Amino acid sequence: MNATQFKQALTHLNLLDIRTPREWENFNLGGFHISLDTLLERIDEISKEKNWVIICYNGTQSLIALRLLKAKGFTHIDHLEGGLEAYLSL
C-alpha cells in the first residue's frame, strides 16, 4: 500500500506498528504496537481474521514483518511502502 492509499484509508485500517518502543512513544498513529524483535514471540496476539497494515519508519522493517507473517499463514496483511517517512511527506 502506498502512502496516498494509506492516508485515504487511515481511519479504517488496523495498524500494526513494528517500530521500537522508543520510536512508538515519540510518535504513533495508534493501532497495535509490537516491535519487530518480539514479533514472532507475540504472534498469537495478532488476529488472522483482521486486515492489517504494518508500519515502520521507512518501510524496510515492515516488509520484513510482512514476509514473516505471510510465512506464518497471515493472508489479510499489507505494509506501508516507504513507511511513516513517506506518509508524513505527503
C-alpha positions in Angstrom: 0.0 0.0 0.0 1.5 3.4 -0.9 1.4 6.5 1.2 -1.5 8.1 -0.7 -3.7 5.0 -0.3 -2.7 4.7 3.3 -3.7 8.4 4.0 -7.1 7.9 2.3 -7.9 4.7 4.2 -6.2 5.5 7.6 -9.4 5.7 9.7 -10.5 2.3 8.5 -7.2 0.4 8.9 -5.9 -2.0 11.6 -2.4 -0.7 12.1 0.4 -2.9 13.3 3.4 -0.7 14.2 6.6 -2.7 14.5 9.0 0.1 15.4 10.9 0.1 18.7 9.2 1.1 21.9 11.1 4.4 21.9 10.0 5.3 18.3 6.4 4.4 19.3 6.5 6.6 22.3 7.9 9.6 20.4 5.2 9.4 17.7 2.5 7.0 16.7 -0.8 6.8 14.8 -2.4 4.5 17.2 -3.0 0.9 16.3 -1.3 -2.2 17.8 2.4 -2.0 18.7 4.7 -5.0 18.6 8.3 -4.3 17.9 9.9 -6.3 15.1 12.3 -8.0 17.5 9.4 -9.5 19.5 7.0 -10.1 16.6 7.4 -13.9 16.5 7.2 -14.2 20.3 3.9 -12.3 20.3 2.4 -13.5 17.1 -0.6 -15.1 18.9 -1.7 -11.5 19.9 -2.4 -10.7 16.2 -5.7 -11.8 14.8 -5.5 -13.6 11.4 -9.1 -12.6 10.9 -8.4 -8.8 10.7 -6.9 -6.9 7.7 -3.6 -5.4 8.9 -1.3 -2.8 7.5 2.2 -3.0 9.0 4.0 0.3 9.5 7.6 1.3 10.4 9.7 4.3 9.8 10.8 3.8 6.2 9.1 0.6 5.0 12.1 -1.7 5.3 11.2 -3.4 8.6 7.5 -3.6 7.7 8.4 -5.5 4.6 10.4 -8.0 6.7 7.5 -8.3 9.1 5.1 -8.8 6.2 7.1 -11.7 4.8 7.4 -13.3 8.3 3.7 -13.0 8.9 2.8 -14.4 5.5 5.1 -17.3 6.1 3.1 -17.9 9.3 -0.2 -18.0 7.4 -1.4 -14.4 7.6 -3.3 -13.6 4.4 -5.1 -10.3 5.1 -1.9 -8.2 5.5 -0.1 -5.4 3.7 2.6 -2.9 4.6 3.1 0.8 4.1 5.6 1.3 1.3 8.1 4.0 2.3 6.8 3.8 5.9 5.8 6.8 8.0 8.5 8.8 6.3 6.5 8.6 3.0 3.2 9.2 4.8 4.5 12.3 6.7 6.0 13.8 3.5 2.5 14.0 1.8 
